[in-house]
Amino acid sequence: MDLIFDFDGTLFDTYPSMVESFKVAATKFELVPDLSVIYHQMRQHSLGYAIKEYTSKNSIDPVDFRKYYDESQNVIAIDSKPFSGVPEVLEKVIQQDGKNFLLTHRDQMSQDILDKNQLEDLFTEMVTSKMKFPRKPDPASMSYLINKYNLNKKTTLMVGDRNLDIEAAHNAGIRGLLFDPDHLTDPTSNPDFSITVFDELLNIID
């Protein structure tokens, strides 16, 4: 079985740093965001959605807000840690002659975080923002991996923490697994599998 992984909130618990960077950006405008609301928006929609909603509500420039957010992320995101069970799952996929792929809207930072945690070598290829694919749920980036590596659509699995990850998988003709560790996601995307603890994946790929 070949697995395609989302990064934020799937392989790595990056949301705490993302929420902190959002707070840092808001303070530049002398604002104090409701961090619980921001987190829910990021989990259920996207970072872009959270920024759009917040800047519109407070009549501030989203470009400037994103600049301050990115400046903070470039400093603190590197310390993010993988969810428990991630190394074991990645290693088991390889032991069973499968391949691991990364599919993320992040830039080089995702690879730097993987490298810092000695996980980068467990991936066959990483698709990041520098490749300029349309954002999920558009299946273009996933179809790129499927076609390049001749992946079997019946056995390839996309793993992500949001409905858009599952929608992208289905749009590409493969199955999707929803990782929902804090039970926040209403599974409107009809995932083929759902887990709340990452190492539950070990039983699915067995």
Secondary structure as a PSIPRED ss2 file (coil, helix, strand):
# PSIPRED VFORMAT (PSIPRED V4.0)

   1 M C   1.000  0.000  0.000
   2 D C   1.000  0.000  0.000
   3 L E   0.000  0.000  1.000
   4 I E   0.000  0.000  1.000
   5 F E   0.000  0.000  1.000
   6 D C   1.000  0.000  0.000
   7 F C   1.000  0.000  0.000
   8 D E   0.000  0.000  1.000
   9 G C   1.000  0.000  0.000
  10 T C   1.000  0.000  0.000
  11 L C   1.000  0.000  0.000
  12 F E   0.000  0.000  1.000
  13 D C   1.000  0.000  0.000
  14 T C   1.000  0.000  0.000
  15 Y H   0.000  1.000  0.000
  16 P H   0.000  1.000  0.000
  17 S H   0.000  1.000  0.000
  18 M H   0.000  1.000  0.000
  19 V H   0.000  1.000  0.000
  20 E H   0.000  1.000  0.000
  21 S H   0.000  1.000  0.000
  22 F H   0.000  1.000  0.000
  23 K H   0.000  1.000  0.000
  24 V H   0.000  1.000  0.000
  25 A H   0.000  1.000  0.000
  26 A H   0.000  1.000  0.000
  27 T H   0.000  1.000  0.000
  28 K C   1.000  0.000  0.000
  29 F C   1.000  0.000  0.000
  30 E C   1.000  0.000  0.000
  31 L C   1.000  0.000  0.000
  32 V C   1.000  0.000  0.000
  33 P C   1.000  0.000  0.000
  34 D C   1.000  0.000  0.000
  35 L H   0.000  1.000  0.000
  36 S H   0.000  1.000  0.000
  37 V H   0.000  1.000  0.000
  38 I H   0.000  1.000  0.000
  39 Y H   0.000  1.000  0.000
  40 H H   0.000  1.000  0.000
  41 Q H   0.000  1.000  0.000
  42 M H   0.000  1.000  0.000
  43 R H   0.000  1.000  0.000
  44 Q H   0.000  1.000  0.000
  45 H C   1.000  0.000  0.000
  46 S C   1.000  0.000  0.000
  47 L H   0.000  1.000  0.000
  48 G H   0.000  1.000  0.000
  49 Y H   0.000  1.000  0.000
  50 A H   0.000  1.000  0.000
  51 I H   0.000  1.000  0.000
  52 K H   0.000  1.000  0.000
  53 E H   0.000  1.000  0.000
  54 Y H   0.000  1.000  0.000
  55 T H   0.000  1.000  0.000
  56 S H   0.000  1.000  0.000
  57 K H   0.000  1.000  0.000
  58 N C   1.000  0.000  0.000
  59 S C   1.000  0.000  0.000
  60 I C   1.000  0.000  0.000
  61 D C   1.000  0.000  0.000
  62 P H   0.000  1.000  0.000
  63 V H   0.000  1.000  0.000
  64 D H   0.000  1.000  0.000
  65 F H   0.000  1.000  0.000
  66 R H   0.000  1.000  0.000
  67 K H   0.000  1.000  0.000
  68 Y H   0.000  1.000  0.000
  69 Y H   0.000  1.000  0.000
  70 D H   0.000  1.000  0.000
  71 E H   0.000  1.000  0.000
  72 S H   0.000  1.000  0.000
  73 Q H   0.000  1.000  0.000
  74 N H   0.000  1.000  0.000
  75 V H   0.000  1.000  0.000
  76 I H   0.000  1.000  0.000
  77 A H   0.000  1.000  0.000
  78 I H   0.000  1.000  0.000
  79 D H   0.000  1.000  0.000
  80 S C   1.000  0.000  0.000
  81 K C   1.000  0.000  0.000
  82 P E   0.000  0.000  1.000
  83 F C   1.000  0.000  0.000
  84 S C   1.000  0.000  0.000
  85 G C   1.000  0.000  0.000
  86 V H   0.000  1.000  0.000
  87 P H   0.000  1.000  0.000
  88 E H   0.000  1.000  0.000
  89 V H   0.000  1.000  0.000
  90 L H   0.000  1.000  0.000
  91 E H   0.000  1.000  0.000
  92 K H   0.000  1.000  0.000
  93 V H   0.000  1.000  0.000
  94 I H   0.000  1.000  0.000
  95 Q H   0.000  1.000  0.000
  96 Q C   1.000  0.000  0.000
  97 D C   1.000  0.000  0.000
  98 G C   1.000  0.000  0.000
  99 K C   1.000  0.000  0.000
 100 N E   0.000  0.000  1.000
 101 F E   0.000  0.000  1.000
 102 L E   0.000  0.000  1.000
 103 L E   0.000  0.000  1.000
 104 T C   1.000  0.000  0.000
 105 H C   1.000  0.000  0.000
 106 R C   1.000  0.000  0.000
 107 D C   1.000  0.000  0.000
 108 Q H   0.000  1.000  0.000
 109 M H   0.000  1.000  0.000
 110 S H   0.000  1.000  0.000
 111 Q H   0.000  1.000  0.000
 112 D H   0.000  1.000  0.000
 113 I H   0.000  1.000  0.000
 114 L H   0.000  1.000  0.000
 115 D H   0.000  1.000  0.000
 116 K H   0.000  1.000  0.000
 117 N C   1.000  0.000  0.000
 118 Q C   1.000  0.000  0.000
 119 L C   1.000  0.000  0.000
 120 E H   0.000  1.000  0.000
 121 D H   0.000  1.000  0.000
 122 L H   0.000  1.000  0.000
 123 F C   1.000  0.000  0.000
 124 T C   1.000  0.000  0.000
 125 E E   0.000  0.000  1.000
 126 M E   0.000  0.000  1.000
 127 V E   0.000  0.000  1.000
 128 T C   1.000  0.000  0.000
 129 S H   0.000  1.000  0.000
 130 K H   0.000  1.000  0.000
 131 M H   0.000  1.000  0.000
 132 K C   1.000  0.000  0.000
 133 F C   1.000  0.000  0.000
 134 P C   1.000  0.000  0.000
 135 R C   1.000  0.000  0.000
 136 K C   1.000  0.000  0.000
 137 P C   1.000  0.000  0.000
 138 D C   1.000  0.000  0.000
 139 P C   1.000  0.000  0.000
 140 A H   0.000  1.000  0.000
 141 S H   0.000  1.000  0.000
 142 M H   0.000  1.000  0.000
 143 S H   0.000  1.000  0.000
 144 Y H   0.000  1.000  0.000
 145 L H   0.000  1.000  0.000
 146 I H   0.000  1.000  0.000
 147 N H   0.000  1.000  0.000
 148 K H   0.000  1.000  0.000
 149 Y C   1.000  0.000  0.000
 150 N C   1.000  0.000  0.000
 151 L C   1.000  0.000  0.000
 152 N C   1.000  0.000  0.000
 153 K C   1.000  0.000  0.000
 154 K C   1.000  0.000  0.000
 155 T C   1.000  0.000  0.000
 156 T C   1.000  0.000  0.000
 157 L E   0.000  0.000  1.000
 158 M E   0.000  0.000  1.000
 159 V E   0.000  0.000  1.000
 160 G E   0.000  0.000  1.000
 161 D C   1.000  0.000  0.000
 162 R C   1.000  0.000  0.000
 163 N H   0.000  1.000  0.000
 164 L H   0.000  1.000  0.000
 165 D H   0.000  1.000  0.000
 166 I H   0.000  1.000  0.000
 167 E H   0.000  1.000  0.000
 168 A H   0.000  1.000  0.000
 169 A H   0.000  1.000  0.000
 170 H H   0.000  1.000  0.000
 171 N H   0.000  1.000  0.000
 172 A C   1.000  0.000  0.000
 173 G C   1.000  0.000  0.000
 174 I C   1.000  0.000  0.000
 175 R E   0.000  0.000  1.000
 176 G E   0.000  0.000  1.000
 177 L E   0.000  0.000  1.000
 178 L E   0.000  0.000  1.000
 179 F E   0.000  0.000  1.000
 180 D C   1.000  0.000  0.000
 181 P C   1.000  0.000  0.000
 182 D C   1.000  0.000  0.000
 183 H C   1.000  0.000  0.000
 184 L C   1.000  0.000  0.000
 185 T C   1.000  0.000  0.000
 186 D C   1.000  0.000  0.000
 187 P C   1.000  0.000  0.000
 188 T C   1.000  0.000  0.000
 189 S C   1.000  0.000  0.000
 190 N C   1.000  0.000  0.000
 191 P C   1.000  0.000  0.000
 192 D C   1.000  0.000  0.000
 193 F E   0.000  0.000  1.000
 194 S E   0.000  0.000  1.000
 195 I E   0.000  0.000  1.000
 196 T C   1.000  0.000  0.000
 197 V C   1.000  0.000  0.000
 198 F H   0.000  1.000  0.000
 199 D H   0.000  1.000  0.000
 200 E H   0.000  1.000  0.000
 201 L H   0.000  1.000  0.000
 202 L H   0.000  1.000  0.000
 203 N H   0.000  1.000  0.000
 204 I H   0.000  1.000  0.000
 205 I H   0.000  1.000  0.000
 206 D C   1.000  0.000  0.000
